[in-house]
Amino acid sequence: MLIKVSDNVSVNVRKILPREGKITGIQISSTGESGLNEYQVGEYNTDCNYTGSINYETENGDQYWAYFSQIEKEM
């Protein structure tokens, strides 16, 4: 699934109902010669299976973050 900043997503937060919000940031992590690196990107294809996370904001303005694996669907 291709996700982009400003997309609406549904996130599994181990509750009965998933939490929905708008993506405000996407971070990809990788390891290299200098250790762990984190990159801010504007879009990401989750099929690439990199380690990373998103920041998102709910309709009422609450801000959260989630791992890529917690994203259930793009809305």
LUMMARDREN-36565 format. One record per atom (N, C-alpha, C): atom name; x, y, z; residue in three letters. Coordinates in Angstrom, 3 decimals. Example, Ala and Ser with C-alpha at 12.3 -4.5 7.8 and 13.67 -1.06 7.14 Angstrom:
! residues 2
@atomo: N, c1: 13.190, c2: -5.690, c3: 7.800, residuo: ALA .
@atomo: CA, c1: 12.300, c2: -4.500, c3: 7.800, residuo: ALA .
@atomo: C, c1: 13.200, c2: -3.300, c3: 7.800, residuo: ALA .
@atomo: N, c1: 12.850, c2: -2.250, c3: 7.080, residuo: SER .
@atomo: CA, c1: 13.670, c2: -1.060, c3: 7.140, residuo: SER .
@atomo: C, c1: 12.900, c2: 0.030, c3: 7.870, residuo: SER .
! end
This chain:
! residues 75
@atomo: N, c1: 0.850, c2: -1.165, c3: 0.000, residuo: MET .
@atomo: CA, c1: 0.000, c2: 0.000, c3: 0.000, residuo: MET .
@atomo: C, c1: 0.904, c2: 1.239, c3: 0.000, residuo: MET .
@atomo: N, c1: 0.575, c2: 2.200, c3: -0.843, residuo: LEU .
@atomo: CA, c1: 1.314, c2: 3.455, c3: -0.900, residuo: LEU .
@atomo: C, c1: 0.659, c2: 4.440, c3: 0.056, residuo: LEU .
@atomo: N, c1: 1.456, c2: 4.973, c3: 0.986, residuo: ILE .
@atomo: CA, c1: 0.951, c2: 5.985, c3: 1.916, residuo: ILE .
@atomo: C, c1: 1.709, c2: 7.283, c3: 1.677, residuo: ILE .
@atomo: N, c1: 1.014, c2: 8.403, c3: 1.885, residuo: LYS .
@atomo: CA, c1: 1.612, c2: 9.719, c3: 1.701, residuo: LYS .
@atomo: C, c1: 1.220, c2: 10.617, c3: 2.866, residuo: LYS .
@atomo: N, c1: 2.061, c2: 11.603, c3: 3.142, residuo: VAL .
@atomo: CA, c1: 1.706, c2: 12.611, c3: 4.133, residuo: VAL .
@atomo: C, c1: 0.392, c2: 13.250, c3: 3.678, residuo: VAL .
@atomo: N, c1: -0.516, c2: 13.421, c3: 4.592, residuo: SER .
@atomo: CA, c1: -1.867, c2: 13.975, c3: 4.427, residuo: SER .
@atomo: C, c1: -2.905, c2: 12.911, c3: 4.082, residuo: SER .
@atomo: N, c1: -2.494, c2: 11.637, c3: 3.865, residuo: ASP .
@atomo: CA, c1: -3.460, c2: 10.554, c3: 3.666, residuo: ASP .
@atomo: C, c1: -4.165, c2: 10.240, c3: 4.979, residuo: ASP .
@atomo: N, c1: -5.402, c2: 9.810, c3: 4.887, residuo: ASN .
@atomo: CA, c1: -6.137, c2: 9.322, c3: 6.048, residuo: ASN .
@atomo: C, c1: -5.912, c2: 7.823, c3: 6.163, residuo: ASN .
@atomo: N, c1: -5.622, c2: 7.364, c3: 7.380, residuo: VAL .
@atomo: CA, c1: -5.361, c2: 5.950, c3: 7.617, residuo: VAL .
@atomo: C, c1: -6.121, c2: 5.458, c3: 8.836, residuo: VAL .
@atomo: N, c1: -6.270, c2: 4.143, c3: 8.905, residuo: SER .
@atomo: CA, c1: -6.837, c2: 3.470, c3: 10.056, residuo: SER .
@atomo: C, c1: -5.698, c2: 2.686, c3: 10.703, residuo: SER .
@atomo: N, c1: -5.516, c2: 2.861, c3: 12.012, residuo: VAL .
@atomo: CA, c1: -4.377, c2: 2.274, c3: 12.718, residuo: VAL .
@atomo: C, c1: -4.865, c2: 1.328, c3: 13.811, residuo: VAL .
@atomo: N, c1: -4.303, c2: 0.124, c3: 13.857, residuo: ASN .
@atomo: CA, c1: -4.620, c2: -0.861, c3: 14.882, residuo: ASN .
@atomo: C, c1: -3.875, c2: -0.481, c3: 16.155, residuo: ASN .
@atomo: N, c1: -4.640, c2: -0.137, c3: 17.191, residuo: VAL .
@atomo: CA, c1: -4.039, c2: 0.247, c3: 18.467, residuo: VAL .
@atomo: C, c1: -4.447, c2: -0.714, c3: 19.586, residuo: VAL .
@atomo: N, c1: -4.763, c2: -1.965, c3: 19.201, residuo: ARG .
@atomo: CA, c1: -5.131, c2: -3.032, c3: 20.147, residuo: ARG .
@atomo: C, c1: -6.381, c2: -2.697, c3: 20.944, residuo: ARG .
@atomo: N, c1: -7.310, c2: -2.040, c3: 20.309, residuo: LYS .
@atomo: CA, c1: -8.591, c2: -1.744, c3: 20.917, residuo: LYS .
@atomo: C, c1: -9.677, c2: -2.379, c3: 20.065, residuo: LYS .
@atomo: N, c1: -10.902, c2: -2.280, c3: 20.499, residuo: ILE .
@atomo: CA, c1: -12.006, c2: -2.844, c3: 19.732, residuo: ILE .
@atomo: C, c1: -12.114, c2: -2.167, c3: 18.371, residuo: ILE .
@atomo: N, c1: -12.031, c2: -0.844, c3: 18.349, residuo: LEU .
@atomo: CA, c1: -12.109, c2: -0.104, c3: 17.099, residuo: LEU .
@atomo: C, c1: -10.752, c2: 0.511, c3: 16.786, residuo: LEU .
@atomo: N, c1: -10.337, c2: 0.505, c3: 15.522, residuo: PRO .
@atomo: CA, c1: -9.066, c2: 1.152, c3: 15.168, residuo: PRO .
@atomo: C, c1: -9.181, c2: 2.666, c3: 15.293, residuo: PRO .
@atomo: N, c1: -8.039, c2: 3.315, c3: 15.406, residuo: ARG .
@atomo: CA, c1: -7.988, c2: 4.778, c3: 15.481, residuo: ARG .
@atomo: C, c1: -7.732, c2: 5.303, c3: 14.073, residuo: ARG .
@atomo: N, c1: -8.459, c2: 6.332, c3: 13.680, residuo: GLU .
@atomo: CA, c1: -8.292, c2: 6.915, c3: 12.357, residuo: GLU .
@atomo: C, c1: -7.677, c2: 8.299, c3: 12.470, residuo: GLU .
@atomo: N, c1: -6.859, c2: 8.639, c3: 11.484, residuo: GLY .
@atomo: CA, c1: -6.248, c2: 9.957, c3: 11.489, residuo: GLY .
@atomo: C, c1: -5.562, c2: 10.271, c3: 10.176, residuo: GLY .
@atomo: N, c1: -5.031, c2: 11.492, c3: 10.101, residuo: LYS .
@atomo: CA, c1: -4.332, c2: 11.969, c3: 8.909, residuo: LYS .
@atomo: C, c1: -2.831, c2: 11.921, c3: 9.165, residuo: LYS .
@atomo: N, c1: -2.088, c2: 11.340, c3: 8.230, residuo: ILE .
@atomo: CA, c1: -0.628, c2: 11.225, c3: 8.363, residuo: ILE .
@atomo: C, c1: 0.007, c2: 12.611, c3: 8.320, residuo: ILE .
@atomo: N, c1: 0.847, c2: 12.904, c3: 9.328, residuo: THR .
@atomo: CA, c1: 1.559, c2: 14.179, c3: 9.379, residuo: THR .
@atomo: C, c1: 3.060, c2: 14.006, c3: 9.160, residuo: THR .
@atomo: N, c1: 3.551, c2: 12.768, c3: 9.215, residuo: GLY .
@atomo: CA, c1: 4.969, c2: 12.496, c3: 8.990, residuo: GLY .
@atomo: C, c1: 5.213, c2: 11.023, c3: 8.769, residuo: GLY .
@atomo: N, c1: 6.230, c2: 10.711, c3: 7.957, residuo: ILE .
@atomo: CA, c1: 6.623, c2: 9.322, c3: 7.690, residuo: ILE .
@atomo: C, c1: 8.127, c2: 9.218, c3: 7.909, residuo: ILE .
@atomo: N, c1: 8.555, c2: 8.261, c3: 8.743, residuo: GLN .
@atomo: CA, c1: 9.967, c2: 8.055, c3: 9.040, residuo: GLN .
@atomo: C, c1: 10.363, c2: 6.628, c3: 8.649, residuo: GLN .
@atomo: N, c1: 11.488, c2: 6.490, c3: 7.952, residuo: ILE .
@atomo: CA, c1: 12.033, c2: 5.181, c3: 7.595, residuo: ILE .
@atomo: C, c1: 13.359, c2: 5.023, c3: 8.320, residuo: ILE .
@atomo: N, c1: 13.575, c2: 3.862, c3: 8.931, residuo: SER .
@atomo: CA, c1: 14.823, c2: 3.575, c3: 9.648, residuo: SER .
@atomo: C, c1: 15.659, c2: 2.583, c3: 8.866, residuo: SER .
@atomo: N, c1: 16.961, c2: 2.767, c3: 8.892, residuo: SER .
@atomo: CA, c1: 17.884, c2: 1.803, c3: 8.281, residuo: SER .
@atomo: C, c1: 19.195, c2: 1.830, c3: 9.044, residuo: SER .
@atomo: N, c1: 19.933, c2: 0.757, c3: 8.952, residuo: THR .
@atomo: CA, c1: 21.250, c2: 0.710, c3: 9.574, residuo: THR .
@atomo: C, c1: 22.313, c2: 0.779, c3: 8.482, residuo: THR .
@atomo: N, c1: 23.383, c2: 1.494, c3: 8.787, residuo: GLY .
@atomo: CA, c1: 24.472, c2: 1.652, c3: 7.840, residuo: GLY .
@atomo: C, c1: 25.787, c2: 1.734, c3: 8.575, residuo: GLY .
@atomo: N, c1: 26.804, c2: 2.232, c3: 7.896, residuo: GLU .
@atomo: CA, c1: 28.133, c2: 2.327, c3: 8.493, residuo: GLU .
@atomo: C, c1: 28.146, c2: 3.207, c3: 9.733, residuo: GLU .
@atomo: N, c1: 27.289, c2: 4.215, c3: 9.750, residuo: SER .
@atomo: CA, c1: 27.278, c2: 5.133, c3: 10.891, residuo: SER .
@atomo: C, c1: 26.217, c2: 4.771, c3: 11.929, residuo: SER .
@atomo: N, c1: 25.680, c2: 3.563, c3: 11.848, residuo: GLY .
@atomo: CA, c1: 24.677, c2: 3.127, c3: 12.821, residuo: GLY .
@atomo: C, c1: 23.272, c2: 3.273, c3: 12.286, residuo: GLY .
@atomo: N, c1: 22.330, c2: 3.520, c3: 13.175, residuo: LEU .
@atomo: CA, c1: 20.927, c2: 3.646, c3: 12.804, residuo: LEU .
@atomo: C, c1: 20.664, c2: 5.027, c3: 12.218, residuo: LEU .
@atomo: N, c1: 20.053, c2: 5.050, c3: 11.050, residuo: ASN .
@atomo: CA, c1: 19.704, c2: 6.300, c3: 10.388, residuo: ASN .
@atomo: C, c1: 18.191, c2: 6.386, c3: 10.245, residuo: ASN .
@atomo: N, c1: 17.656, c2: 7.579, c3: 10.384, residuo: GLU .
@atomo: CA, c1: 16.219, c2: 7.778, c3: 10.200, residuo: GLU .
@atomo: C, c1: 16.020, c2: 8.850, c3: 9.147, residuo: GLU .
@atomo: N, c1: 15.120, c2: 8.576, c3: 8.211, residuo: TYR .
@atomo: CA, c1: 14.868, c2: 9.491, c3: 7.107, residuo: TYR .
@atomo: C, c1: 13.404, c2: 9.902, c3: 7.101, residuo: TYR .
@atomo: N, c1: 13.153, c2: 11.196, c3: 6.915, residuo: GLN .
@atomo: CA, c1: 11.804, c2: 11.719, c3: 6.746, residuo: GLN .
@atomo: C, c1: 11.480, c2: 11.655, c3: 5.259, residuo: GLN .
@atomo: N, c1: 10.336, c2: 11.072, c3: 4.910, residuo: VAL .
@atomo: CA, c1: 9.940, c2: 10.974, c3: 3.506, residuo: VAL .
@atomo: C, c1: 8.515, c2: 11.466, c3: 3.351, residuo: VAL .
@atomo: N, c1: 8.146, c2: 11.800, c3: 2.128, residuo: GLY .
@atomo: CA, c1: 6.804, c2: 12.286, c3: 1.849, residuo: GLY .
@atomo: C, c1: 5.825, c2: 11.185, c3: 1.506, residuo: GLY .
@atomo: N, c1: 6.353, c2: 10.048, c3: 1.010, residuo: GLU .
@atomo: CA, c1: 5.509, c2: 8.899, c3: 0.716, residuo: GLU .
@atomo: C, c1: 6.316, c2: 7.621, c3: 0.872, residuo: GLU .
@atomo: N, c1: 5.614, c2: 6.506, c3: 1.028, residuo: TYR .
@atomo: CA, c1: 6.282, c2: 5.229, c3: 1.264, residuo: TYR .
@atomo: C, c1: 5.357, c2: 4.096, c3: 0.843, residuo: TYR .
@atomo: N, c1: 5.932, c2: 3.089, c3: 0.198, residuo: ASN .
@atomo: CA, c1: 5.186, c2: 1.888, c3: -0.170, residuo: ASN .
@atomo: C, c1: 5.456, c2: 0.834, c3: 0.900, residuo: ASN .
@atomo: N, c1: 4.445, c2: 0.465, c3: 1.662, residuo: THR .
@atomo: CA, c1: 4.620, c2: -0.465, c3: 2.773, residuo: THR .
@atomo: C, c1: 5.042, c2: -1.862, c3: 2.306, residuo: THR .
@atomo: N, c1: 4.883, c2: -2.173, c3: 1.016, residuo: ASP .
@atomo: CA, c1: 5.330, c2: -3.463, c3: 0.483, residuo: ASP .
@atomo: C, c1: 6.858, c2: -3.574, c3: 0.490, residuo: ASP .
@atomo: N, c1: 7.567, c2: -2.462, c3: 0.664, residuo: CYS .
@atomo: CA, c1: 9.039, c2: -2.482, c3: 0.698, residuo: CYS .
@atomo: C, c1: 9.574, c2: -3.087, c3: 1.997, residuo: CYS .
@atomo: N, c1: 8.745, c2: -3.156, c3: 3.025, residuo: ASN .
@atomo: CA, c1: 9.083, c2: -3.788, c3: 4.307, residuo: ASN .
@atomo: C, c1: 10.256, c2: -3.164, c3: 5.057, residuo: ASN .
@atomo: N, c1: 10.430, c2: -1.862, c3: 4.951, residuo: TYR .
@atomo: CA, c1: 11.415, c2: -1.180, c3: 5.788, residuo: TYR .
@atomo: C, c1: 10.849, c2: -1.016, c3: 7.194, residuo: TYR .
@atomo: N, c1: 11.709, c2: -0.820, c3: 8.162, residuo: THR .
@atomo: CA, c1: 11.282, c2: -0.488, c3: 9.513, residuo: THR .
@atomo: C, c1: 10.999, c2: 1.002, c3: 9.550, residuo: THR .
@atomo: N, c1: 9.899, c2: 1.375, c3: 10.180, residuo: GLY .
@atomo: CA, c1: 9.601, c2: 2.791, c3: 10.264, residuo: GLY .
@atomo: C, c1: 8.285, c2: 3.054, c3: 10.943, residuo: GLY .
@atomo: N, c1: 7.885, c2: 4.316, c3: 10.906, residuo: SER .
@atomo: CA, c1: 6.671, c2: 4.711, c3: 11.608, residuo: SER .
@atomo: C, c1: 6.043, c2: 5.926, c3: 10.932, residuo: SER .
@atomo: N, c1: 4.815, c2: 6.196, c3: 11.357, residuo: ILE .
@atomo: CA, c1: 4.124, c2: 7.401, c3: 10.909, residuo: ILE .
@atomo: C, c1: 3.721, c2: 8.223, c3: 12.131, residuo: ILE .
@atomo: N, c1: 3.590, c2: 9.502, c3: 11.945, residuo: ASN .
@atomo: CA, c1: 2.926, c2: 10.374, c3: 12.900, residuo: ASN .
@atomo: C, c1: 1.570, c2: 10.666, c3: 12.282, residuo: ASN .
@atomo: N, c1: 0.525, c2: 10.727, c3: 13.114, residuo: TYR .
@atomo: CA, c1: -0.785, c2: 11.045, c3: 12.584, residuo: TYR .
@atomo: C, c1: -1.606, c2: 11.812, c3: 13.607, residuo: TYR .
@atomo: N, c1: -2.595, c2: 12.520, c3: 13.092, residuo: GLU .
@atomo: CA, c1: -3.445, c2: 13.353, c3: 13.933, residuo: GLU .
@atomo: C, c1: -4.905, c2: 12.963, c3: 13.715, residuo: GLU .
@atomo: N, c1: -5.639, c2: 12.769, c3: 14.809, residuo: THR .
@atomo: CA, c1: -7.047, c2: 12.396, c3: 14.719, residuo: THR .
@atomo: C, c1: -7.891, c2: 13.630, c3: 14.412, residuo: THR .
@atomo: N, c1: -9.145, c2: 13.378, c3: 14.122, residuo: GLU .
@atomo: CA, c1: -10.065, c2: 14.454, c3: 13.774, residuo: GLU .
@atomo: C, c1: -10.190, c2: 15.501, c3: 14.883, residuo: GLU .
@atomo: N, c1: -10.056, c2: 15.067, c3: 16.142, residuo: ASN .
@atomo: CA, c1: -10.182, c2: 16.023, c3: 17.256, residuo: ASN .
@atomo: C, c1: -8.843, c2: 16.646, c3: 17.655, residuo: ASN .
@atomo: N, c1: -7.782, c2: 16.431, c3: 16.861, residuo: GLY .
@atomo: CA, c1: -6.506, c2: 17.107, c3: 17.081, residuo: GLY .
@atomo: C, c1: -5.491, c2: 16.359, c3: 17.929, residuo: GLY .
@atomo: N, c1: -5.833, c2: 15.140, c3: 18.405, residuo: ASP .
@atomo: CA, c1: -4.868, c2: 14.354, c3: 19.170, residuo: ASP .
@atomo: C, c1: -3.789, c2: 13.814, c3: 18.232, residuo: ASP .
@atomo: N, c1: -2.531, c2: 13.841, c3: 18.691, residuo: GLN .
@atomo: CA, c1: -1.417, c2: 13.382, c3: 17.862, residuo: GLN .
@atomo: C, c1: -0.849, c2: 12.080, c3: 18.410, residuo: GLN .
@atomo: N, c1: -0.571, c2: 11.132, c3: 17.493, residuo: TYR .
@atomo: CA, c1: -0.059, c2: 9.812, c3: 17.849, residuo: TYR .
@atomo: C, c1: 0.995, c2: 9.391, c3: 16.838, residuo: TYR .
@atomo: N, c1: 1.631, c2: 8.269, c3: 17.126, residuo: TRP .
@atomo: CA, c1: 2.535, c2: 7.654, c3: 16.160, residuo: TRP .
@atomo: C, c1: 2.237, c2: 6.163, c3: 16.141, residuo: TRP .
@atomo: N, c1: 2.635, c2: 5.491, c3: 15.043, residuo: ALA .
@atomo: CA, c1: 2.406, c2: 4.057, c3: 14.904, residuo: ALA .
@atomo: C, c1: 3.467, c2: 3.465, c3: 13.981, residuo: ALA .
@atomo: N, c1: 3.793, c2: 2.208, c3: 14.207, residuo: TYR .
@atomo: CA, c1: 4.671, c2: 1.479, c3: 13.288, residuo: TYR .
@atomo: C, c1: 3.921, c2: 1.194, c3: 11.988, residuo: TYR .
@atomo: N, c1: 4.670, c2: 1.003, c3: 10.894, residuo: PHE .
@atomo: CA, c1: 4.048, c2: 0.664, c3: 9.617, residuo: PHE .
@atomo: C, c1: 3.136, c2: -0.554, c3: 9.749, residuo: PHE .
@atomo: N, c1: 3.544, c2: -1.533, c3: 10.545, residuo: SER .
@atomo: CA, c1: 2.779, c2: -2.778, c3: 10.680, residuo: SER .
@atomo: C, c1: 1.418, c2: -2.563, c3: 11.345, residuo: SER .
@atomo: N, c1: 1.209, c2: -1.434, c3: 11.993, residuo: GLN .
@atomo: CA, c1: -0.066, c2: -1.152, c3: 12.650, residuo: GLN .
@atomo: C, c1: -1.092, c2: -0.499, c3: 11.717, residuo: GLN .
@atomo: N, c1: -0.661, c2: -0.089, c3: 10.526, residuo: ILE .
@atomo: CA, c1: -1.580, c2: 0.542, c3: 9.597, residuo: ILE .
@atomo: C, c1: -2.458, c2: -0.548, c3: 8.994, residuo: ILE .
@atomo: N, c1: -3.767, c2: -0.417, c3: 9.203, residuo: GLU .
@atomo: CA, c1: -4.698, c2: -1.410, c3: 8.680, residuo: GLU .
@atomo: C, c1: -5.124, c2: -1.092, c3: 7.259, residuo: GLU .
@atomo: N, c1: -5.391, c2: 0.160, c3: 6.979, residuo: LYS .
@atomo: CA, c1: -5.802, c2: 0.529, c3: 5.629, residuo: LYS .
@atomo: C, c1: -5.717, c2: 2.034, c3: 5.436, residuo: LYS .
@atomo: N, c1: -5.597, c2: 2.389, c3: 4.167, residuo: GLU .
@atomo: CA, c1: -5.651, c2: 3.797, c3: 3.781, residuo: GLU .
@atomo: C, c1: -7.119, c2: 4.112, c3: 3.571, residuo: GLU .
@atomo: N, c1: -7.557, c2: 5.225, c3: 4.070, residuo: MET .
@atomo: CA, c1: -8.976, c2: 5.593, c3: 3.975, residuo: MET .
@atomo: C, c1: -9.232, c2: 6.428, c3: 2.728, residuo: MET .
! end
